[in-house]
């Protein structure tokens, strides 16, 4: 019998030594890419053109260590930024590919997690107490690896696993296999990290993991999950973090749609979609969005430091991306030459030198239960291993009845619970944005000083909406001349203890606040900088009994109720009932004395993050406080 074209093509891949990739992205075909491998040092080195300047297609495996390009810390394992320069591509119908792929079981030996359950639970406790509890961030993802020995031809094993994923895993954004010299990876990623197509950038933050019970998910069990405070806040926090990235690469800041369900065979997640327009080179877009907060944490820079402190080994490609750069068919002068499609490298198995590795992580927040996070890593590993057939599949978790495959998002109660989440969010990020026709601060300039939290990109976008010409400067690069030249200086948020005199960053932010106050120049201080301002005024600082990371509260801001999002572990605190502290007006909690806002001659400050999606009244409050600092009449 003459083999089918699909069978012949896949058999040639198995017998040959040419690097290749298989991608299932549209539910109908499997793309077969073959070519040559080029390892490069930097994202800018990804070869989008050949020696003659002609555009070429490239599939790049971007390792986690590439965060060094943003100045972030990591365990540097030397894993290469590997590029498959595509020389041939074809598409095989999905059914033909399934029939042609091998289906023999690939046995595992010496299987288990590299970190025992109890040790991982202790790591969770430590991160909550020593990192989240000390203001280092809102959430962090700490991984561990399921490992095993595989005594089989690596290409045959990978083709087998790829076929099993195509057959048994549904809802994946990409199902893929990439085989290059000495390294094979195969997976089903649920999450598109960043897409750039015809000038439109899309990000897809996914968070919250519902592990299906025996028999599959039901409306009742999923409803309970959707009403979980931890799961809801976890998603809001990662949306905030990805909006920081969108605001850095998109002139229009980014608009939110959703929430939606990401329903897979064994797990269901909640997700939003963020979209904006950008003319940046896709490699620059990728650099500015390294990497997804759903697999790192927030704020991003500190998340990398926390990962380095608490993960015992380097991440390799885990939490990086597979980035496909495809030449655009029609080009306009000044526009990017390539589109970008980059899913996150999660739910992926790696096979190197006969050793299988399946990295999985849990998102740790202030509500986290250590053993619940242990269970989540088991669920994620089992999802991958069961899907590829490396461990027995539970028939009850893999139903074949068509009724069981009906999307639960179609149920009216599930749709209502999802839609109700947006009632908590700032309409600014749900609607088209741009400079207001009646912008109150037109012609003024603002300098936003970044204290290592890119919430400053969102703040800058809101200030631009209010008419200001805005520039962002890092704390360690801003000069006194920069500070003196701006009409308004916004001292931004950041991680850490505001009283840490040993921190150069904290001390520089103290200099920024003090210089503007001494000059009587307009100043707005946010979160960490609000605390620093309070300290310079003699208002005591104290740690909160429980961190306010991703917390939404309605508070009184100088006579107006404001629903704001909070990401703080420390607070300025006055005697309850205090409304005046010398010449400074104080807005504080009536019972605890926790200070929510300050204003005095030429300055104002706020503890909440006015730019957060959790700040329903953030833009109005920002306008009020900026107007006070600039000594104009606020719009009310």
MOGI-V454079 format. One record per pair of residues at least 6 apart in sequence whose C-alpha atoms are under 7 Angstrom apart, sorted by sequence separation. I is the first residue (numbers start at 0). J is the second residue. If there is no record, write none. Layout:
I|J / I|J
This chain:
23|29 / 39|45 / 48|54 / 49|55 / 130|136 / 131|137 / 177|183 / 178|184 / 194|200 / 195|201 / 246|252 / 261|267 / 262|268 / 296|302 / 330|336 / 349|355 / 350|356 / 384|390 / 385|391 / 407|413 / 408|414 / 449|455 / 463|469 / 482|488 / 499|505 / 500|506 / 515|521 / 534|540 / 554|560 / 555|561 / 578|584 / 579|585 / 587|593 / 588|594 / 597|603 / 598|604 / 608|614 / 626|632 / 22|29 / 23|30 / 47|54 / 48|55 / 177|184 / 193|200 / 194|201 / 245|252 / 246|253 / 260|267 / 261|268 / 292|299 / 295|302 / 348|355 / 349|356 / 385|392 / 515|522 / 553|560 / 554|561 / 578|585 / 587|594 / 597|604 / 610|617 / 626|633 / 21|29 / 22|30 / 47|55 / 176|184 / 177|185 / 193|201 / 194|202 / 245|253 / 260|268 / 261|269 / 295|303 / 348|356 / 349|357 / 447|455 / 497|505 / 553|561 / 554|562 / 577|585 / 578|586 / 586|594 / 587|595 / 596|604 / 597|605 / 609|617 / 21|30 / 22|31 / 47|56 / 64|73 / 176|185 / 193|202 / 260|269 / 261|270 / 327|336 / 348|357 / 553|562 / 585|594 / 586|595 / 587|596 / 596|605 / 609|618 / 21|31 / 47|57 / 175|185 / 176|186 / 192|202 / 259|269 / 260|270 / 326|336 / 327|337 / 347|357 / 459|469 / 552|562 / 553|563 / 586|596 / 595|605 / 596|606 / 623|633 / 20|31 / 21|32 / 64|75 / 175|186 / 191|202 / 192|203 / 242|253 / 258|269 / 259|270 / 326|337 / 327|338 / 361|372 / 551|562 / 552|563 / 585|596 / 586|597 / 595|606 / 622|633 / 623|634 / 20|32 / 174|186 / 175|187 / 191|203 / 258|270 / 259|271 / 325|337 / 326|338 / 447|459 / 551|563 / 552|564 / 585|597 / 609|621 / 19|32 / 20|33 / 174|187 / 190|203 / 258|271 / 324|337 / 325|338 / 551|564 / 575|588 / 576|589 / 584|597 / 585|598 / 19|33 / 161|175 / 173|187 / 174|188 / 257|271 / 324|338 / 325|339 / 361|375 / 550|564 / 551|565 / 575|589 / 583|597 / 584|598 / 18|33 / 19|34 / 161|176 / 173|188 / 190|205 / 209|224 / 256|271 / 257|272 / 324|339 / 361|376 / 549|564 / 550|565 / 575|590 / 583|598 / 584|599 / 18|34 / 62|78 / 171|187 / 172|188 / 173|189 / 255|271 / 256|272 / 323|339 / 324|340 / 360|376 / 549|565 / 550|566 / 575|591 / 576|592 / 583|599 / 18|35 / 171|188 / 172|189 / 255|272 / 256|273 / 322|339 / 323|340 / 359|376 / 548|565 / 549|566 / 575|592 / 582|599 / 18|36 / 62|80 / 171|189 / 172|190 / 255|273 / 322|340 / 323|341 / 547|565 / 548|566 / 574|592 / 61|80 / 157|176 / 170|189 / 172|191 / 254|273 / 255|274 / 322|341 / 547|566 / 548|567 / 573|592 / 60|80 / 61|81 / 253|273 / 254|274 / 321|341 / 322|342 / 359|379 / 508|528 / 512|532 / 547|567 / 572|592 / 573|593 / 59|80 / 60|81 / 253|274 / 254|275 / 320|341 / 321|342 / 359|380 / 546|567 / 547|568 / 572|593 / 573|594 / 603|624 / 59|81 / 60|82 / 253|275 / 320|342 / 321|343 / 445|467 / 449|471 / 509|531 / 546|568 / 571|593 / 572|594 / 59|82 / 164|187 / 207|230 / 252|275 / 320|343 / 321|344 / 357|380 / 444|467 / 445|468 / 446|469 / 447|470 / 448|471 / 449|472 / 450|473 / 570|593 / 571|594 / 58|82 / 59|83 / 161|185 / 251|275 / 294|318 / 319|343 / 320|344 / 442|466 / 443|467 / 444|468 / 445|469 / 446|470 / 447|471 / 448|472 / 449|473 / 450|474 / 570|594 / 603|627 / 57|82 / 58|83 / 251|276 / 318|343 / 319|344 / 440|465 / 441|466 / 442|467 / 443|468 / 444|469 / 445|470 / 446|471 / 447|472 / 448|473 / 449|474 / 543|568 / 603|628 / 57|83 / 58|84 / 207|233 / 249|275 / 250|276 / 318|344 / 438|464 / 439|465 / 440|466 / 441|467 / 448|474 / 542|568 / 543|569 / 601|627 / 602|628 / 57|84 / 206|233 / 207|234 / 249|276 / 250|277 / 317|344 / 318|345 / 438|465 / 439|466 / 440|467 / 542|569 / 543|570 / 601|628 / 56|84 / 57|85 / 157|185 / 206|234 / 249|277 / 316|344 / 317|345 / 438|466 / 541|569 / 542|570 / 601|629 / 56|85 / 114|143 / 205|234 / 248|277 / 290|319 / 434|463 / 435|464 / 540|569 / 541|570 / 557|586 / 601|630 / 113|143 / 434|464 / 435|465 / 474|504 / 497|527 / 540|570 / 541|571 / 556|586 / 113|144 / 433|464 / 434|465 / 540|571 / 541|572 / 555|586 / 112|144 / 113|145 / 434|466 / 539|571 / 540|572 / 112|145 / 113|146 / 204|237 / 474|507 / 488|521 / 489|522 / 490|523 / 491|524 / 492|525 / 497|530 / 538|571 / 539|572 / 111|145 / 112|146 / 204|238 / 474|508 / 487|521 / 488|522 / 489|523 / 490|524 / 491|525 / 492|526 / 493|527 / 497|531 / 538|572 / 111|146 / 486|521 / 487|522 / 488|523 / 489|524 / 490|525 / 492|527 / 538|573 / 110|146 / 111|147 / 248|284 / 455|491 / 492|528 / 110|147 / 346|383 / 491|528 / 109|147 / 490|528 / 533|571 / 108|147 / 109|148 / 446|485 / 39|79 / 40|80 / 107|147 / 108|148 / 445|485 / 452|492 / 530|570 / 556|596 / 38|79 / 39|80 / 107|148 / 108|149 / 317|358 / 444|485 / 445|486 / 446|487 / 447|488 / 448|489 / 450|491 / 452|493 / 530|571 / 38|80 / 39|81 / 107|149 / 444|486 / 445|487 / 446|488 / 447|489 / 448|490 / 449|491 / 450|492 / 451|493 / 565|607 / 38|81 / 106|149 / 244|287 / 443|486 / 444|487 / 445|488 / 446|489 / 447|490 / 448|491 / 450|493 / 564|607 / 565|608 / 37|81 / 38|82 / 244|288 / 447|491 / 563|607 / 564|608 / 36|81 / 37|82 / 563|608 / 36|82 / 37|83 / 563|609 / 36|83 / 564|611 / 35|83 / 36|84 / 34|83 / 35|84 / 564|613 / 34|84 / 35|85 / 563|613 / 564|614 / 34|85 / 105|156 / 563|614 / 33|85 / 34|86 / 240|292 / 562|614 / 563|615 / 32|85 / 33|86 / 34|87 / 562|615 / 563|616 / 33|87 / 211|265 / 281|335 / 450|504 / 562|616 / 563|617 / 32|87 / 33|88 / 210|265 / 211|266 / 237|292 / 280|335 / 561|616 / 32|88 / 103|159 / 210|266 / 237|293 / 278|334 / 279|335 / 281|337 / 31|88 / 32|89 / 101|158 / 102|159 / 209|266 / 210|267 / 240|297 / 278|335 / 281|338 / 30|88 / 31|89 / 100|158 / 101|159 / 208|266 / 209|267 / 281|339 / 30|89 / 31|90 / 100|159 / 208|267 / 209|268 / 30|90 / 208|268 / 29|90 / 30|91 / 207|268 / 28|90 / 29|91 / 100|162 / 206|268 / 207|269 / 551|613 / 28|91 / 29|92 / 205|268 / 206|269 / 28|92 / 29|93 / 205|269 / 206|270 / 27|92 / 28|93 / 97|162 / 205|270 / 27|93 / 204|270 / 205|271 / 29|96 / 203|270 / 204|271 / 203|271 / 204|272 / 203|272 / 202|272 / 203|273 / 201|272 / 202|273 / 201|273 / 202|274 / 201|274 / 200|274 / 201|275 / 199|274 / 200|275 / 529|604 / 199|275 / 200|276 / 529|605 / 199|276 / 200|277 / 529|606 / 198|276 / 199|277 / 198|277 / 522|601 / 523|602 / 524|603 / 525|604 / 526|605 / 198|278 / 521|601 / 522|602 / 523|603 / 524|604 / 525|605 / 526|606 / 520|601 / 521|602 / 522|603 / 523|604 / 524|605 / 525|606 / 526|607 / 519|601 / 526|608 / 525|608 / 5|91 / 195|281 / 206|293 / 205|293 / 204|293 / 5|95 / 5|96 / 170|261 / 170|262 / 171|263 / 6|99 / 170|263 / 5|99 / 169|263 / 168|263 / 169|264 / 168|264 / 192|291 / 523|625 / 523|628 / 522|628 / 521|628 / 521|629 / 265|382 / 265|396 / 264|397 / 229|366 / 13|154 / 197|338 / 13|155 / 196|338 / 487|629 / 195|338 / 196|339 / 195|339 / 194|339 / 195|340 / 194|340 / 193|340 / 194|341 / 24|172 / 193|341 / 260|408 / 24|173 / 192|341 / 193|342 / 23|173 / 24|174 / 191|341 / 192|342 / 22|173 / 23|174 / 191|342 / 192|343 / 300|451 / 22|174 / 23|175 / 190|342 / 191|343 / 458|610 / 22|175 / 190|343 / 457|610 / 21|175 / 22|176 / 140|294 / 188|342 / 298|452 / 21|176 / 140|295 / 188|343 / 20|176 / 21|177 / 139|295 / 140|296 / 188|344 / 20|177 / 139|296 / 188|345 / 461|618 / 19|177 / 20|178 / 138|296 / 139|297 / 188|346 / 19|178 / 138|297 / 187|346 / 258|417 / 18|178 / 19|179 / 137|297 / 186|346 / 187|347 / 258|418 / 18|179 / 136|297 / 186|347 / 18|180 / 136|298 / 185|347 / 186|348 / 139|302 / 184|347 / 185|348 / 184|348 / 185|349 / 136|301 / 141|306 / 184|349 / 135|301 / 183|349 / 184|350 / 183|350 / 142|310 / 182|350 / 183|351 / 210|378 / 141|310 / 173|342 / 182|351 / 181|351 / 255|428 / 256|429 / 254|428 / 255|429 / 254|429 / 254|430 / 254|431 / 215|395 / 214|395 / 215|396 / 251|432 / 213|395 / 214|396 / 251|433 / 213|396 / 428|612 / 425|612 / 424|612 / 425|613 / 218|407 / 424|613 / 425|614 / 426|615 / 423|613 / 424|614 / 425|615 / 222|413 / 225|416 / 424|615 / 425|616 / 423|615 / 218|413 / 153|350 / 150|353 / 149|353 / 148|353 / 149|354 / 148|354 / 149|355 / 147|354 / 148|355 / 147|355 / 252|460 / 146|355 / 147|356 / 247|456 / 146|356 / 243|453 / 246|456 / 145|356 / 146|357 / 243|454 / 246|457 / 144|356 / 145|357 / 144|357 / 145|358 / 243|456 / 144|358 / 243|457 / 246|460 / 143|358 / 144|359 / 142|358 / 143|359 / 142|359 / 143|360 / 142|360 / 168|386 / 141|360 / 142|361 / 167|386 / 140|360 / 141|361 / 140|361 / 141|362 / 140|362 / 164|386 / 66|289 / 139|362 / 140|363 / 163|386 / 164|387 / 138|362 / 139|363 / 163|387 / 138|363 / 139|364 / 163|388 / 138|364 / 161|387 / 137|364 / 160|387 / 160|388 / 71|300 / 73|303 / 72|303 / 73|304 / 71|303 / 72|304 / 74|307 / 73|307 / 131|365 / 145|380 / 76|313 / 78|315 / 127|364 / 75|313 / 127|365 / 43|282 / 74|313 / 76|315 / 42|282 / 123|363 / 124|369 / 123|369 / 120|369 / 120|370 / 63|314 / 63|315 / 62|315 / 63|316 / 120|373 / 62|316 / 63|317 / 119|373 / 61|316 / 63|318 / 63|319 / 62|319 / 116|373 / 61|319 / 61|320 / 60|320 / 61|321 / 60|321 / 59|321 / 60|322 / 58|321 / 59|322 / 58|322 / 59|323 / 58|323 / 57|323 / 58|324 / 57|324 / 56|324 / 57|325 / 56|325 / 56|326 / 55|326 / 54|326 / 107|389 / 106|389 / 104|388 / 105|389 / 236|549 / 232|549 / 136|494 / 135|494 / 134|494 / 135|495 / 134|495 / 133|495 / 134|496 / 133|496 / 239|611 / 239|612 / 137|548 / 137|549 / 132|546 / 137|566 / 134|567 / 134|568 / 133|568 / 132|568
